[in-house]
């Protein structure tokens, strides 16, 4: 089976732009040429690769080739950067070297607590631009399967075909609230009846962690009044302002606990195991990113 590079690039363009016409404009070819390339690619692999909807979406077989296209672009970009060489007399200035695009996925709490310094270090050491696609840790692996990212911080322990899986440790969450909130809503402790009516703060509607923590404390499922704050730092701040109670990463809430701005509403904690899954490629940049992620997680996760 031969897979043409033009076909891969065209498939990527159609999915990125959403339509054949838009892909044609981005590739500077005609819509007819786009259609012919896609048909030729489907004939080469013997599979339907696109759902001809608006916007166009990839079939499961199309997702396989999208991953291949992204992998090729990464390796080609690394080769181009290596051929440029280090700056020297008459060479390319370090500031003008082409930068390699590295898309990754992460949950908001990892990005807010330990992942951002990793990205900064990689930027200092290598000519890269890292794009972080943020999603819940239970959903970030979906971006890896679809080929949107090269690697993902995820809570899914199941390996994805073609990827390496590295355990990172667990992020520990503590249920906390302000002293005033506890005095008002939980004066006798986190009893089931009190927790059922005490306002709770959630990240968004995909944040099942808070309900899991509430059920663990109460011994039964609960559905308390809920405020949604979909940003890690602001979520943390909303709890410190007394909007409600919530489970916050231990590393993020440690200073507020020490200062007495918040108290734990229960001695329980909730650990979320995290993994780094990434494409199995001979990519020095991806390997270096993996080393930095594993080292940083070792110092911040339990």
BELPE-V276625 format. One line per field, one symbol per residue. ss: DSSP state (H for helix, E for strand, C for the rest). phi: phi as a letter, one per 30 degrees, with the letter a starting at -180 (. if undefined). burial: b if it has 16 or more other ideal C-beta (glycine too) atoms within 10 Angstrom, else e. Layout:
ss=???
phi=???
burial=???
This chain:
ss=CCCCHHHHHHHHHHHHHCCHHHHHHHHCCCHHHHHHHHHHHHHHHCCCCEECCCCCEECHHHHHHHHHHHHHHHHHHHHHHHHHCCCCCCCCCHHHCCCEEEEEEECHHHHHHHHHHHHHHHHHHCCEEEEEEECCCCCHHHHHHCCCCCEEEECCCCCCCCEEEEEEEEEEEEEEECHHHHHHHCCCCCCHHHHHHCCEEECCCCCCHHHHHHHHHHCCCCCCCEEECCCHHHHHHHHHCCCCEEEEEHHHHHHHHHHCCCEEEEEEEEEEEEEEEEECCCCHHHHHHHHHHHHHHHHHCC
phi=.ccddeddddeddddddjbdddddddcibdedddddddddddddcibdcbcdcbddbddeddddddddddddddddddddddddiddaeicddedcddccdbdbcaddddddcbddedddddddcbdbbcccccaeddcdddddddidbdabdbcddddceibcbbdcjbdcccdbadedddddcbdcjddeddddcdebcbdadcddedddddddddiadbbdebccbdaddddedddddidacacbeeddcedddddidbbddaddbbccdbbccbddbdceddddddeddddddddbcc
burial=eeeeeebbbbbbbbbebebbebbbeebebeeebbbebbeebbeebeeebbeeeeebebeeebbbbbbbbbbbebeebbeebeeeeeeeeeeeeeeebeebebbbbbbbbbbbbbbeebbeebeeebbbebebeebbbbebbbbbbbbbbbbbbbbbeeebeebbeeebbbbbbbbbbbeebbeebbeeebeeebbbebbbbbbeeebebbbebbeebbeeebebeeeebeebeebbebbbebbbbbbbbbbbbeebeeeebbebbbeebbebbbbbbbbebebebbeebbebbeebbeebbe
